Amino acid sequence: MDELNCSAKLDSEENTITINGLTDELSLDMGRDIDFTALIQELTKKIDEEKTIVLTVEDEESITDSKHKLIIGTLKKIFDSYNESLKDIEVVSDDNNEDEILF
C-alpha cells in the first residue's frame, strides 16, 4: 500500500494548526474548541486512494504546552484511526474478491 506524507505545524501566535500534504493546505483554528470536521472530510476523500498517511509534526519535541500536546495526540489518533480503517477495508475487499468456490 502506498503512503502519503503529511505534516502538521502548530502556530501559537496565530492560534492555528496547519496540515500540509493532505490537500494544498488545511488550517484549523485552535482559539477555542477545535473543529476537526474539515480534516475528517479530507481524510474521507482520501479513502478511495487507499494510501496510508504518515503524519509528522514540525518541532514536536519542543512542544511543552499541555494543550498543544493534547492536540498533537488527538491528531495522531485521528490519522491512526484512518490508517486502521484502510486495513479493515482491505480485509473486507479481499474477502469479497475470492475467486475460489469452496464445496
C-alpha positions in Angstrom: 0.0 0.0 0.0 1.3 3.4 -0.9 2.0 6.2 1.6 1.1 9.8 1.7 3.3 12.1 3.8 1.6 14.9 5.7 3.0 17.5 8.2 1.3 19.4 10.9 2.5 22.7 12.4 1.1 24.4 15.4 1.4 28.2 15.4 0.9 29.6 18.9 0.8 33.2 17.8 -1.8 32.7 15.1 -3.6 30.0 17.2 -3.8 27.6 14.2 -2.8 24.1 13.2 -1.7 23.9 9.6 -1.7 20.5 7.8 0.2 20.2 4.6 0.2 17.3 2.2 -3.4 16.2 2.6 -4.7 19.0 0.4 -2.8 22.1 -0.6 -3.1 23.4 2.9 -5.6 22.9 5.7 -5.7 25.3 8.6 -7.6 24.7 11.8 -8.4 27.3 14.4 -7.1 26.5 17.9 -8.7 29.5 19.5 -11.5 27.6 21.2 -12.7 24.1 20.7 -11.0 22.7 17.6 -13.4 21.7 14.9 -11.8 18.7 13.1 -14.7 18.4 10.6 -12.7 19.8 7.7 -9.8 17.3 8.4 -12.2 14.4 8.6 -13.8 15.4 5.3 -10.4 15.5 3.6 -9.5 12.1 5.1 -12.8 10.7 3.9 -12.0 11.8 0.3 -8.6 10.1 0.6 -10.1 6.6 1.4 -10.5 5.8 -2.3 -6.8 6.4 -2.9 -6.1 3.6 -0.4 -2.9 5.3 0.8 -1.8 5.2 4.4 -1.0 8.6 5.8 2.2 9.3 7.7 1.9 12.4 9.9 4.9 14.3 11.1 4.6 17.2 13.5 7.1 20.0 13.0 9.1 20.7 16.1 7.2 18.1 18.1 10.0 17.6 20.6 9.9 21.3 21.5 6.2 21.4 22.3 5.7 21.8 26.0 2.3 23.3 26.4 -0.2 20.7 27.7 -3.0 21.9 25.4 -0.7 21.6 22.3 0.4 18.1 23.4 -3.2 17.1 23.6 -3.9 18.5 20.2 -1.0 16.6 18.7 -2.1 13.4 20.5 -5.6 13.9 19.0 -4.3 14.4 15.5 -2.2 11.3 15.7 -5.2 9.3 16.9 -7.3 10.6 14.0 -4.6 9.6 11.5 -4.0 6.2 13.2 -7.8 5.5 13.0 -7.8 6.5 9.4 -4.9 4.1 8.7 -6.6 1.3 10.6 -9.9 1.8 8.7 -7.9 1.2 5.5 -6.7 -2.1 6.8 -10.3 -3.0 7.6 -11.4 -2.1 4.0 -8.5 -4.1 2.6 -9.6 -7.2 4.6 -13.2 -6.9 3.5 -12.2 -6.3 -0.1 -10.0 -9.4 0.0 -12.9 -11.5 1.4 -15.3 -10.3 -1.2 -12.9 -11.0 -4.2 -12.5 -14.6 -3.6 -12.5 -16.5 -6.9 -12.5 -19.9 -5.4 -15.7 -21.7 -4.9 -15.5 -23.9 -1.9 -17.7 -27.0 -1.7 
